[in-house]
């Protein structure tokens, strides 16, 4: 499909604001009493803040693919501030993307006659005119990744070779067989992600697939396939995004697990700085095992998340509460837990991009794991640290170096394990 020209960023358009504040500056030239000056200044600040909020709202809508919502916000922005050249240009480009050629051309002509834009903006307009404003075409994203890596604990083998069963005088100390201890191996993996816009207001469909093949431990080869849909909604200044996913996972060449997941994320209109965004979310995940029916479960989560985005850096932090409702025959019965996560991604010297993340998940079972054998409630505390360095080979290709450490602490030594991974990947992105 035809590649659209790069959209002028907020940092390009808004600092100049060619004449944008001229109308607001005129009252300051008139001699007013002190009280009137204060009232006027307050009105100007209030109006400017409202206009700024509308423009930020429009840019967020664009980043999320909600072109109709962005168009509405920019139209309101122009009604309040007709001299905001950046809003006129963004609105014209959106109309062109939506296939509304006559409206886009009308807006382009207004920009040319009213603002006398500099050559760089005239070049943007010319490129959009040369491409033409055809009917809306869905954007498509395709990402392929091939990796080679090493895992110190492919089978999630127990860290402690010794364990005991029973209690008191009937307790017996045993030792695990070698196949239940950590086993390392090299692996090769490939993944493919496909995304497609479903409408012109941010709905997308996606399909994701992954295959990992170990050099020696074929019984622990893994595979997965997932497909789903994501859709945004707008209710005044509130935004809601919902996601539905169906997934299947394989282990050793056989079906291991099926999942069906629903998630919703609500973003309220809080008075935060433009680079920050706060949201609350909820999710439910139904899990079925192909051969372990006693472990089937429904998992529920409530979560809060704080996001930060600037020109060169993205970061987010979140905390959540979890409930895991299993079938009556599952060892340990139901579980309660909480999770926390922090991640950041930023540009580094030498064209590198760095990413660092930390995740912690805890669980506590409501009943002893196996009465008479393991008379303890299972307590699980898992932490994952991940770091990635990305180097761009070309416009569509990247080289990624990833390291990952997993520390799974358990009060039942049989389930406690640690793992370290290092992976080198080649990534291709297209549309």
C-alpha positions, 0 to 999 in steps of 0.5 A: 500500500502507498506510504503516507507522508510523515505527520508533522509532530506536535513539537513541529507545529505548536511552538511556532503557532504562526499568528495563533495568539495574535487575537488573544494578544490584542486586549493587552495593547489597550489601557485597562484598569488593574481589575479589568487587566486581571480579569482579562488575563485570567480569561485569556489563561482559561481560554488558552488552557481549554484550547491546549487541552483540545489540541492535546486530546486531538493528538492523542486520538491520532496516536490511537488511530481514532481519526474521527475523534481527532477530526471532531476535536480539531474542528472544535479547536478551530472554532475557538481559535481560528488562527491555530495553523497547526490545527488547520493542517492536521484537520486537512490531513485527517480529511485526506486520510478519510478520503474526503478530498474536497474538504481536504482541498478546501482546508489546504487552500485556507491554510495557504491564503490565511497563514502564508506557511513556510516552505516546509509546510508547503512541501507537506501540503504538496506531497499530500496533494500528489498522493491524492485523497483516495477512499479510506484504506486500512493500514496494515502492519507486519512484523517478523522476528527470527531469534537465536538464544540460550536458556539456563532452565528450559524445563523450569527445573527445581532449584533445590534437588531435595524435598519432603512429603508428609508431616511429623514422624511420617515425613519422608525426605526425597531427592528429585530425578535429574529430569526435574532439575534445571536443564539448559539448551540453545534454541531457535525461535520465529514469530510473526505479528499481523495487524490491520485497521478494521475501521477509520476510528482506531479498531484493529484486528491482530494475529500473532504466532510464535514457535521456539525449537530447542536444540536438544530438549524437543519435549519442551519446544513451545508454540502459540497462536493468538488472534483478537480485536481491539476497539476504542470508545469515547464518552465525552472526555473519557476514553475506553479501549476494549480487547478480546483475544483467543489463544492456544499454546503448544508444548512438545508438539501437542496442544497444551492450553487454550485461553479466552481473554477480555480486557478493558482500559478506562482513561479519565480526564484527569488534570495531568501534564500533557506527557502523562496519562492515568488509566484503570483496567479490568480483565478476565481470562478463561484457561483450559488445559488439554490434559490437566482439567483439574487446573482449569481456571478463570482469572480476574484482574483490576489494575491501575497504570500511569504512562509517560511519553515524550519525544525520546522516552516512554515509561509506564508503571502499574499495580494490580490485584488478581483472583484465580478461581479454579475448579474444586479439584485443583490443588490449593483451591483458589488463589489471591495475588497482586502484581506490579510492573515498571518499564521504560524505553528511551533513545541512547547514543549511537542510534541505539534504543534501550528498554528495561522492565521489571515485573512482580507477581505474587500468589497465595492459595486458600488451602493446603496444596495436597493434604497428607503429602504437602500440608502447606498453602502454596506461596508464589513470588515471581520476579522478571527483569528484562533488558533490550538493546535495539540497533536499526540496520535500516528503515525496516530492519532492527537487531535486538539483543535481549537478556531476561532473568526469572526468579520464582520463589516458593515456600514449596521447594518442588516448584521453586526455580530460576532462569536466565536467558539471552537472545539475539534477534533480527526483526523486520517490519513492513506494511 
